[in-house]
């Protein structure tokens, strides 16, 4: 780790060509910049490097909006501390966003549907569900995604990569959120409760999906027939009824299915397994549909 981090400005401008044309010591540059601004603009706030142009790190080649962000990316310095939980952050804006997890404030609302978010970045991602924008495409199969992170997760279906490992049982997953969801099977925790019926869920996303059963919200419509669905996943499955696509193949008999759960249920006809057990009477079932029908006899 170099003691003096070198930075360089990406472009020269008429106002800064004499000062920014080469790499320089970060701390020295900051002192000179502050002093120069105090002399030339005594009544104005001193400007930073980021107000002039992007800053490139000579160590890793990455660009930053400010010299302080550049320095902290290598030193690991996190000077902004949350007084509620003690968690530290490298930049003040991250701390401000984090604080909403304690207050429950969701200041960023979607102009299309009114849904609110704690973070502006989450709102920007959500808005793509309205615009249909999918700028990231898979070079293997051509499938498109609204976010780069979604593309990366998808590409693991081609490579077989599962980098997220459960330390309890050794099971691995393609994305972090699937690992988080899996971990509650070991703890049994269900911290998210429905305000309408009191039903509890281990994941907040599961709670949001469940609440649509109460509100009747069905924001995802089929472009072919106009039928609406509460979840995007249900729309995708429905669209296969138009396209005839059946992507889930049984390796035992070659039968294909439109939905993964149908394949899982079908596989029990080959294995004889009865994985669905009733907690009330102990009766076991090979298919989830039969299990859920049986559960209603107890309620």
N, C-alpha and C positions, 0 to 999 in steps of 0.2 A: 504493500500500500504506500504510494508516494506521499511524502509529507507535504509537498507543495503541489496542489492540483493545478494543472495548466488548463486554461480555457482559451478558445478562439471564437471570434464573432464570425458568423457565416457570411455576411455581406458587408461591404463598405458603403457608407453614405457620405454625402458632402459634409455633414455635421460631425462626422466621427472618423473620417479616414485616417487622420494623423494619429489617433489614439487606439484604433481597434484593428489595425492591419496585421498584427502578429500575436502570437501566444504570449501570455504574461501571467505573473503570479496573481492569484485570485485576491488575497487579502490586500496586497499592495494596490491592486487596481481599484478595489472598493474604497480604500482610503483616499486615493487620488480623485476618484469620481465624486466623492462627498465634498472634498475640499474645493474642487473646481466649481461645483454647483453653488456652494456657499458664497463664493466670490462673485460669480456672474449673475446668480439669481437669488439674492438674499431673502426675498420675500416669498419665494416659491419652495415647494417641497422638492428635495433633491431627487432626480430621476434615477432609475436603476438601469442595469444593462438590458433587462427584458423589455423596457420601453423603447429601446433602440432597435434591437434585432435579436434573433435566437442565438444562444450560446452553445458552442460545441465543446465537449470534453475531449482533451487530447489523450486521455487514458482509455476510454471505452468507445469513443466516437459518437455517443448519444448527444442529442440536443436538448437543452433545457430552457425554460422561460425566464429563469433567474439564476444568478450566480450562487445564491444560497441553496437552491434545490440541487444544483450540480454538486456542491461540496457534500451535502448530506447523503447523496446517493452512494458515495464511497466511504464516508466516515461512519454511516449508520446512526448519526445524530438525530434524535427525535425530541426536540425541545418543547413541543406543545403537548401538555399533559391534561387529560380529562380529570377534573376534580371529583367526579362521581365514582369512577371505577379505576383510575390510575393508568389507563391505557395511554400510550404515547404516540405522537405522530410527527412526521417530518415537516409537514406544512400546516399552516393555520386553517386553510380551507377544509382539509381532511378532518381536523378536530371539530370544526363547525358542523360538518355533515354528521360526524359520529354522535354529537350531542343530541341529535334528534332521536336516537335510539333510546335515550333515557326519558326525553320529554314526550315522545309520541307524536311530535309535530310533523305534519306532512305538507310543507309549504308549496310544493310543486304540483300543480294540477293539470290534467290533460284537457285541452280545449275541445276535444272531440267527444269524450265520454265522461269527463269530470273526475276520473280516478286520480287519487292523490299519491304522491311519493315523497319520501324523506330526502332523496338525493336527486339532483337535476339529471345526473347521468342515467338513473333508472327511468326517469320520465322520457328522455330522448330515446332510449331503447324501446319503451312501451309504444311511443308514437309511431314507430315503424310498423306496428301491427295494424294501424289504421291506413297508412299510406301504401302498404304492400311492398315497400322498398326492400329488395333483397340483393344487395350489391356484392355479396361474397359467394362465389361458386366453387364447387368441388371439382378439381381437375380430373378426378377418377370417374365420377358418374354424372357430373353436370348439375347436381342438385344445388339449389341456391338458399342462402340464409341471410337474415337481417343483420346478424352480428358476427364479427370475426371469431369470437369465442365459441359460438354455436358451430361454425365451420370446423374449428379445431377438434371439438368433441366428435363431430360427425366423421371426420377423417380417421378417427381411431377405430371406426367400424370396418374400415378397409385394412388398416395396419394391424389390428388386434391389440393395440396398446391399451393397457389398463393401469395407469400410474398411481391410482389412489387406493391404498391398501388398508384394510381394517386390521388393526393390531390384535383384536380380540379373536377373530376366527380365520384370518388370512384371506378372506374374500377380497377381490379387487374390482375397481370400477373405472369407467371411462371418464367420469367427471366428478368433481368434488361434492356437488350437491347430492349425487346418488350415494356417496359414502356417508354424508351427514344423515341422510334419510335412513340408511341401513343401520347406523349406530344406535338408533333408538330401539331397534329390535333387541339389543342387549340390555339397555337401561329400562325400557318400558315407559319412559317419560312421555307425557302428552300435555305439554304446557299451553297449547292454544285451544281455547274453548269458544264455541259458537254462541254469540249473544242471543240468538233466536231460540235455540233448543238445548243449549248446554253441552252438546256433544264435543268431546275433546279430540285433538289431533296432535301428532308429534311434530308436524311441519306446518308452518304458516301458510305455505302454498296450498296444502291440502285443505286448510280451513277456508281459504278464499274460494276454492273450487266448490266446497260443500255449501257455502253461503249462497251460491247461485241457485241452489235448490229452493231456497226460501225467497229470493228476490225475483226468480224467473228470468234473470238476465241471460240472453243468448246472443252474444255479439258476433259469433262466427257463422257466416252464411255461405251456402254452397252456390257458386256461380252458375252451376248447371241447372239446378231446380229451385233454388231459393230457400231451401230448408235451412233452419238455423239451429245452432248448437251452443251449449254453454262453454264447451272446451274446444280448443283447436285440435286436440288429439281425436275427438269424436268426429270432427269435420273431415279430418284426413282419412279416417276409416270409412266414413260414408262415401267419400269421393271415389273410393275403390269400387263401389257398386256401379259407378258410371264407367270407370276405366277398365274394370275387370281385373285389375292388378291383385295378385295374391302373392305377396313377397315372402311369406313364412312357409318354409318347406319342411316336411317331415322326412328325415333321413332314413327312416325305417321303411316306409311304404311309398314315398314320393308324393303324397297328398299335400296340396297347398292351401293356405289360409290367408284371409285378408287381415286378420288381427293376431297378434302374438299370443294373447290369452287363449284364443281358440286352438292354436297349435299346442300350447302347454296342456290344455284339457285333453286334446286328442292323444298326446303322447302317453297318457295313463292307460289307454286301451292296449298299448304294447307292453308297458311295464307292470300293469296291475296295481300301481300305487294308488293309495287313497289319502292324499295329503291334506284334505280339508276335514278337520275334526271339530265337532260341536262341543263347546266348553260346558254346555248344560247337561248333555246326556252321553257324550263320548262317541256318538255315532260318526262314522267316517264316510267321506265321499270322494269320488275320483274327479268330479267336475265341480267347479266353483258355482255354476248356475244351480245345480241340485242342492249344494250346500246352503246357498242363500235362501232357496225355497223352503228348505227344512228349518232354517233359523226362524222363519216367520211363524212356525207352529208353536214356538215357545213364547212369542210375544203376543 
